[in-house]
Amino acid sequence: MDAFYASIEQRDHPELRGKPVIVGASSARGVVAAASYEARTFGVRSAMPGFRARELCPEGIFLPSDIAKYSAVSAQVHAVFEEFTPVIEPIALDEAFLDVTQSAHLFGGPVELARTLKAKVREHVRLVVSCGLAENKLVAKIACRLGKPDGLYWVPPDQTRALLAPLPLRWLWGVGPVTEAALRETGLTTLGELAAADPRALRSALGDRATALIALAQGCDDRAVEADLAAKSYGEENTFERDVSDRETVTQALTSHAQAVARRLRHDSVQGRTVTVKIKRARSTARSRVGAQDGPNYPLLTRSKTLPQATDDGSAIRTIAIALWDAAAIDEPVRLLGVSISQLSDTKETQLDLFASDEVIRARKLGPAVDHIRERFGAGAIRQGTGDPEKLTPSLRKKRGV
């Protein structure tokens, strides 16, 4: 989708059309979630710190994110996609891979299918989608980027190498600042140069990844479009408006995250064994030259504990998260806290405990009971008494099940 969140706001508020709209970054420490193309002419882009976006575009219209609305619109868009193929791999609210191998002939070929899909999305959702068409996921994603805005970019298989050759290294899936720096030290600057490189010469810089990256630079990608991907972990995190160090605020944030994670687990009928706490310190360290434009770097810590039995109990996750925080012995302010759980299993496959205590049995019943109350009377109808979680944890991530 083109500038998805910002485009939705411009669609719903005609007075914003043609103006530089920036979604997110509405707080002092926020980051840009989406920028309209009018804002992008000033250099504003997604994931940019809010203070930098304001420097570049002081006349920008900054709006808070409305993830619930964007999620609903995303579902409408996916409903249109399903008219063209059942093989859909969601990547984010605004992006997905579609395998149209078996359905393209029904629409007169892949290019005509894409034209029809674009028209259907515009008709039903009143938004613009860009399409990249290629023989694999990597090249299709790059083609989509090259075609924006309002693009339809078709890359025939015999033109793949020529398309990729002049592109910068960072356009390749899996090449971040560190890998780019390592490649540049070997004298490589483009995908064409990487495609022609000797894997043996690159192994000292990249290790076992060398062969795979060279193949990708050549346009070879055998990853299938995978529909209905199962989550590998569930997590919630937030950046505080101000650095925090008092235990009460930390405990409230960890509690809110633990309960949100537990709700999502129960909604999807899964449980997890490994609880992880994510902590970002408030003091910054200097960045390397690569990526310096993104602002300061804040040290990140993680602490984990694996349980003998999987759980979806928010209180149990909370207790472990707080214990992990205490064990970390952080003696300085932090700017971000998060809680996640991994090593997931289906609830139906969980081994029952014949000798569970009454307390454990009550805890198992409490979560679903609270879920039913929230579903019937609203998200604010009941919560654990730890302050206002909406103010403490303004997470902009999609909260499935809420």
C-alpha positions in Angstrom: 0.0 0.0 0.0 1.2 3.5 -0.8 1.9 5.5 2.4 -0.8 3.4 4.0 -1.5 5.1 7.4 -1.1 8.6 6.0 -3.2 7.7 2.9 -6.0 6.5 5.2 -6.0 9.7 7.1 -6.1 11.8 3.9 -8.9 9.6 2.6 -11.0 10.1 5.8 -10.1 13.8 6.2 -10.3 15.5 2.8 -8.8 18.7 4.2 -5.5 16.8 4.6 -5.2 15.9 0.9 -2.2 17.4 -0.8 -0.6 18.3 2.5 2.5 16.8 4.3 0.9 14.3 6.7 3.1 12.4 9.1 1.5 9.6 11.2 3.2 8.8 14.5 6.0 10.8 16.1 3.3 12.7 17.9 5.2 12.4 21.2 8.7 13.6 22.0 10.2 10.2 21.5 7.9 8.9 18.8 9.0 7.7 15.4 7.4 8.1 12.0 5.0 5.3 11.2 4.1 6.6 7.8 4.6 9.8 5.8 2.5 11.0 2.9 4.3 11.6 -0.4 4.0 15.3 0.2 6.0 14.9 3.4 8.5 12.6 1.7 9.6 15.4 -0.6 11.1 17.0 2.5 13.1 13.8 3.3 10.7 12.4 5.9 10.5 8.6 5.9 9.2 5.7 8.0 11.1 4.8 11.2 12.7 8.3 11.4 12.8 9.9 14.9 10.1 12.5 15.3 12.5 15.3 16.2 14.3 14.8 12.9 11.0 14.7 10.9 10.1 18.1 12.5 13.4 19.5 11.6 13.0 18.5 8.0 9.3 19.3 7.7 8.3 22.0 10.3 5.0 22.5 8.4 4.1 18.8 8.6 0.8 17.7 10.1 1.6 15.2 12.8 -1.2 12.8 13.7 -1.3 10.0 16.3 -1.5 6.4 15.0 -4.9 4.7 15.0 -3.8 1.1 14.7 -7.3 -0.2 15.3 -8.6 1.7 12.2 -5.6 0.8 10.1 -6.0 -2.9 11.0 -9.6 -2.8 9.9 -8.7 -1.2 6.6 -5.9 -3.8 6.2 -8.5 -6.6 6.6 -10.6 -4.9 3.9 -7.6 -4.9 1.5 -6.9 -8.5 2.2 -10.5 -9.4 1.4 -9.9 -8.0 -2.0 -6.6 -9.9 -2.4 -8.5 -13.1 -1.6 -10.6 -12.6 -4.8 -7.4 -13.2 -6.8 -5.6 -16.0 -4.9 -5.9 -17.9 -1.6 -2.1 -18.1 -1.2 -1.3 -14.8 0.6 1.6 -14.2 3.0 1.0 -11.1 5.1 4.2 -9.2 5.9 2.7 -6.2 7.7 -0.6 -4.3 7.8 0.3 -2.6 4.5 2.2 -5.4 2.7 1.8 -8.9 1.5 3.1 -11.5 -1.0 0.6 -13.1 -3.3 1.3 -16.3 -5.3 -0.8 -16.0 -8.4 0.8 -18.9 -10.3 -2.4 -20.9 -10.4 -4.8 -18.0 -10.9 -3.1 -15.6 -13.3 -4.6 -17.3 -16.4 -8.1 -16.5 -15.1 -7.4 -12.8 -15.4 -5.5 -12.8 -18.7 -2.0 -13.2 -17.2 -0.1 -11.8 -14.2 0.1 -8.2 -15.5 -3.7 -8.0 -16.2 -4.4 -9.6 -12.8 -2.3 -6.9 -11.2 -4.2 -4.2 -13.1 -7.5 -5.6 -12.0 -6.4 -6.0 -8.4 -5.2 -2.4 -8.3 -8.6 -1.2 -9.6 -10.5 -3.4 -7.2 -8.6 -2.0 -4.2 -9.2 1.5 -5.3 -12.9 0.8 -5.9 -13.6 -1.0 -2.6 -11.1 0.8 -0.2 -10.5 4.1 -2.0 -6.7 3.6 -1.6 -3.8 3.0 -3.9 -1.8 -0.2 -3.9 1.5 -0.7 -5.8 2.3 -4.1 -7.3 5.6 -5.7 -8.1 5.5 -8.8 -10.4 8.3 -11.3 -10.7 9.2 -15.0 -10.5 10.2 -14.8 -6.8 9.6 -12.9 -3.6 12.8 -11.0 -3.6 12.5 -9.5 -7.1 8.8 -8.9 -6.6 9.5 -6.8 -3.5 12.2 -4.8 -5.2 9.9 -4.3 -8.3 7.2 -3.0 -6.0 9.6 -0.5 -4.5 10.8 0.6 -7.9 7.2 1.1 -9.1 6.0 3.3 -6.3 3.9 5.4 -6.1 0.8 3.8 -7.7 3.1 1.3 -9.4 2.7 -1.8 -11.5 6.2 -3.1 -12.3 6.7 -6.4 -14.1 10.1 -8.1 -14.3 10.3 -10.9 -16.8 12.7 -13.6 -15.6 15.3 -12.9 -18.3 15.6 -9.3 -17.2 16.1 -10.0 -13.5 19.9 -9.8 -13.4 19.9 -6.5 -15.4 17.3 -5.0 -13.1 19.3 -5.8 -9.9 22.8 -5.1 -11.1 22.9 -1.3 -10.6 21.0 -1.3 -7.3 22.8 -0.4 -4.0 23.6 -3.3 -1.6 21.1 -2.2 1.0 18.2 -3.0 -1.5 19.0 -6.7 -0.9 16.9 -8.6 1.7 19.0 -9.2 4.7 21.7 -6.6 4.1 21.7 -4.1 7.0 24.2 -1.5 8.0 26.7 -4.0 9.5 26.6 -6.3 6.5 26.8 -3.4 4.1 29.9 -2.1 5.8 31.5 -5.5 5.6 30.8 -5.8 1.9 32.1 -2.3 1.2 35.3 -3.1 2.9 35.8 -5.8 0.3 35.2 -3.2 -2.5 31.6 -4.1 -3.4 29.0 -1.3 -3.8 26.3 -2.7 -6.1 24.2 -5.9 -6.4 25.8 -6.6 -9.7 29.3 -6.6 -8.2 28.1 -8.8 -5.3 26.4 -11.2 -7.9 29.8 -11.6 -9.6 31.8 -12.1 -6.4 33.7 -15.2 -5.5 32.0 -16.8 -2.5 35.4 -18.1 -1.2 36.7 -14.5 -1.1 33.7 -13.2 0.8 33.6 -15.9 3.5 36.2 -14.2 5.6 33.9 -11.1 5.7 30.5 -12.8 5.8 31.1 -16.4 6.9 28.5 -18.9 5.8 26.1 -16.1 4.5 28.4 -15.4 1.6 27.0 -18.0 -0.8 23.3 -17.2 0.0 23.8 -13.4 -0.4 25.5 -13.9 -3.8 22.6 -16.1 -4.9 20.1 -13.4 -3.9 22.1 -10.7 -5.7 21.8 -12.9 -8.8 18.0 -12.9 -8.3 17.8 -16.5 -7.1 15.2 -16.9 -4.3 13.4 -20.2 -3.8 11.4 -19.1 -0.7 7.7 -20.0 -1.2 4.8 -17.7 -0.4 3.6 -19.1 2.9 0.0 -18.5 3.8 -1.1 -18.6 7.4 2.3 -18.3 9.0 2.3 -19.2 12.6 3.8 -16.7 15.0 7.1 -17.7 16.6 6.7 -15.3 19.6 4.3 -12.7 21.0 5.5 -9.4 22.5 4.6 -5.9 23.6 6.9 -3.0 24.2 6.8 0.8 24.6 9.1 3.8 24.7 8.4 6.0 27.7 7.7 9.7 27.2 10.4 10.3 29.8 13.2 8.1 31.1 12.1 6.1 34.1 13.9 4.4 36.9 11.3 4.1 39.8 10.2 0.5 40.4 6.5 1.4 40.5 6.5 2.7 36.9 8.6 -0.2 35.7 6.3 -2.7 37.4 3.2 -1.1 36.0 4.7 -1.3 32.5 5.8 -4.9 32.8 2.4 -5.8 34.2 0.5 -4.2 31.3 2.7 -5.8 28.7 2.5 -9.3 30.4 -1.3 -9.1 30.5 -1.5 -7.9 26.8 0.8 -10.8 25.7 -1.4 -13.2 27.7 -4.6 -12.0 26.1 -3.1 -12.5 22.6 -1.9 -16.0 23.5 -5.4 -17.0 24.7 -7.0 -15.4 21.7 -4.9 -17.5 19.4 -5.1 -20.7 21.6 -1.4 -20.9 22.2 0.9 -20.9 25.2 4.6 -20.2 25.6 7.5 -21.3 27.7 10.3 -18.7 27.4 9.6 -15.2 28.8 12.0 -12.4 27.7 12.3 -8.9 29.1 13.7 -6.2 26.7 15.3 -3.2 28.3 16.7 -0.2 26.5 18.9 2.1 28.5 18.4 5.9 28.4 22.1 6.8 28.0 23.2 6.7 24.3 26.4 5.6 22.7 27.9 6.9 19.5 26.9 5.1 16.3 29.3 3.9 13.7 29.4 6.0 10.5 27.0 3.6 8.7 23.5 4.5 9.9 24.6 7.6 11.8 21.8 9.6 10.2 19.3 7.6 12.3 20.3 9.3 15.5 21.9 8.0 18.7 22.2 4.4 19.7 20.8 3.2 23.0 22.2 0.0 24.6 19.7 -2.9 24.6 19.6 -5.7 27.1 17.5 -8.8 27.1 16.9 -11.3 29.9 15.0 -14.6 29.5 13.8 -17.5 31.6 12.3 -20.8 30.3 9.4 -22.4 32.2 9.0 -26.2 32.7 5.5 -25.9 31.3 3.9 -23.5 28.8 1.5 -20.8 30.0 -0.9 -18.2 28.9 -1.4 -16.8 32.4 -0.7 -13.1 32.5 0.1 -13.1 36.3 2.7 -15.9 35.8 4.3 -14.0 32.9 4.2 -10.8 35.0 5.9 -12.4 38.0 8.7 -13.8 35.8 9.2 -10.5 33.9 9.5 -8.5 37.2 12.0 -11.1 38.5 14.0 -10.8 35.4 14.1 -7.0 35.8 15.2 -7.4 39.4 17.9 -9.8 38.4 19.2 -7.4 35.7 19.9 -4.9 38.5 19.6 -1.9 36.3 20.9 1.1 38.2 20.2 3.8 35.6 17.1 5.2 33.8 15.6 3.3 30.9 13.7 4.5 27.9 12.0 1.3 26.7 10.6 -1.8 28.2 9.2 -4.9 26.6 7.9 -8.4 27.4 7.7 -11.3 25.0 7.1 -15.0 25.1 8.4 -17.7 22.7 8.7 -21.5 22.4 5.0 -21.6 21.6 2.7 -24.6 21.6 -1.0 -25.2 20.8 -3.1 -25.0 23.9 -4.8 -28.3 23.0 -1.4 -30.0 23.1 -0.5 -28.8 26.6 0.0 -31.5 29.2 -2.5 -31.2 32.1 -1.3 -31.3 35.7 -3.4 -33.8 37.7 -2.1 -32.4 41.0 -2.5 -28.6 40.2 -3.2 -26.5 43.3 -6.4 -24.6 43.7 -4.5 -21.4 43.1 -3.2 -22.6 39.8 -6.6 -23.7 38.7 -8.1 -20.4 39.6 -5.4 -18.6 37.7 -6.2 -20.7 34.6 -9.8 -19.6 34.8 -9.2 -16.0 35.6 -7.7 -15.0 32.2 -10.5 -16.4 30.0 -13.1 -14.8 32.4 -11.4 -11.4 32.1 -11.3 -11.8 28.3 -15.0 -12.5 28.2 -15.7 -9.4 30.3 -13.6 -7.2 28.1 -15.2 -8.7 25.0 -18.7 -8.0 26.2 -18.2 -4.6 28.0 -15.2 -3.1 26.3 -11.4 -3.1 26.8 -11.6 -0.7 29.7 -14.2 -2.7 31.7 -11.7 -4.6 33.8 -7.9 -4.7 34.3 -5.4 -5.5 37.0 -5.0 -2.6 39.4 -1.7 -1.2 38.3 -2.6 2.3 37.0 -3.7 3.3 33.5 -1.9 0.9 31.0 -3.0 3.0 28.0 -0.9 5.9 29.3 1.9 3.8 30.5 2.3 1.7 27.4 1.3 3.5 24.2 2.3 0.6 22.0 1.7 1.3 18.4 1.8 -2.4 17.4 -1.2 -4.3 16.4 -2.7 -6.0 19.4 -4.4 -9.1 18.1 -7.4 -10.1 20.1 -8.1 -6.6 21.6 
